[in-house]
Amino acid sequence: MISALNHQQPLSGNKLIALLILLLGGIACSASRHTQVLTNEVRAAEVIPADTIVPDKEKQEEEMEQQKGLVPEFANDFHIALLLPFSLHKDILPSSKEYKVIESVSDYYQGILLALEQLKKEGLIVTLHVYDSRMDSLVTVDILRKPEMASMDLIIGPLDHPSFAAASQFALSYEIPVIAPFAMLNSEAEINPLSFYCSPSLEAYGSEVARYLLAQKHLGPVLYFTDGSNTDKAFKRGFNAAQKENKIKLIERKIVTGMDPKPLLKKSDSLYNYILIPSDADKGVNMTLRSFKEAEDDGYPLIVVGLDSWLNFRDPEMGHWNKMNAIIATAYSVPDSSSNYRHFHSAFRAMHGIPPGEYALKGYDQMMHFGNGLFTFGKLFPSYIFNTEFEGVGIDFYWNNSGRAVQNRAVRLVQYQNFYFKQLK
């Protein structure tokens, strides 16, 4: 059984009430001691596999211990600013796009609170300062002018790009790490070595797929169907960059009507035919998948590799996914059957009285990651976390300095077989 997240789910009355209680009842006050959302316009899909890899905590802790001796002493007393568009100043229609943003904000915020409660139990001392950025850069600038902002140890958000640009510039001037929770780094981003973009780039998607293919013992020519889109071009840059000494032999074809790929395939018991379709266009992807029907019926061993955007298609070709053993590259997967996820789910429900939404786990994973960074290395944590893998429950982190900012390059691969997703190791 596949457990899927509903992206169009309206904000329930319980969730809205819970958000109002949290914000108006004192938790959001800047002086309170308690234990984001940049929209990813290119990649909005989620995938839920059946299981997950348990994070190698021992390995991570060993790596952390090796670096602790290099860290200057710091006070365990941190201040984190959270700038999100709660938009409590106006009434918003449930059918509006902004209402769905507030739902994401509510989930994300409550996930952060759960993580901070857990970190507090582990010994972290933190003050959370919460501000309503209202999706307005002028409001954000006013927030940044508040006297306490210059003393922050971490800034998360805000959501819209003009506001985040202002926050990034401010954070750089005061040497404060700033987090873009759901944005991909792009060429228009402010140059700031302390800006962290949590969503992997499309180049990272291509790199991960190339590494996976290179690890296969028996790999023949790979069919690559291109549509010439920006998504396709970015994926291919990463795909090519990941091939150094070893090269993957590609048979490249454009996505066009009337395709007959069968002559390009091999029928072998020991060799799969890999088909790459790095496209976000549902019509082109579905047309390409349907062109393999004859090969499917004739028993050709096929594996198609695609992007998590496919899960947002109006009519995804799930039957072809199953017959072609589809592998989906994704930045986020919810392992609903894992013990780690069950623990998160029960703890969230116990704390908030409602089940977690799709952004709650992202808020939890990100806050646990950056909170542990502060707890272990202090405000200087950006200097100590590069090129090390950190596994969360739903998302992973592998930080790389692009020269413009810091971007997450961790991408997961999940496979659809027997109408069920499983995470590949």
Summary of the structure (lengths in Angstrom):
residues: 425
radius of gyration: 22.3
end to end distance: 20.4
largest distance: 69.8
contacts: 1420
relative contact order: 0.18
helix: 40%
strand: 18%
